[in-house]
Amino acid sequence: MSTNAPSFNDVLQVVERLSLEEQEIDIVRLRVAEVNLQQLIDRVKEADEEYKAGKYSPATAEEIMREILE
């Protein structure tokens, strides 16, 4: 997965310019974002494996909503 995300060093340089309080808050936010991203990656991998195993088939949003509302 290729992105144009800043390098870790770039992020650290930006964080170093913040006050200590701001650094603490940003570090926590970054960590939470990292955990959320990893959880999303894990769910996508699992869904892809289930799809490849034939557990699900392609459907339009309309078909999915119709099934939910039944």
Contacts in CASP RR format, 6 or more apart in sequence:
PFRMAT RR
TARGET T0000
AUTHOR 0000-0000-0000
METHOD contacts of the structure
MODEL  1
MSTNAPSFNDVLQVVERLSLEEQEIDIVRLRVAEVNLQQLIDRVKEADEE
YKAGKYSPATAEEIMREILE
6 14 0 8 1.000
11 30 0 8 1.000
15 23 0 8 1.000
15 26 0 8 1.000
15 27 0 8 1.000
16 23 0 8 1.000
18 26 0 8 1.000
47 56 0 8 1.000
50 56 0 8 1.000
59 67 0 8 1.000
END
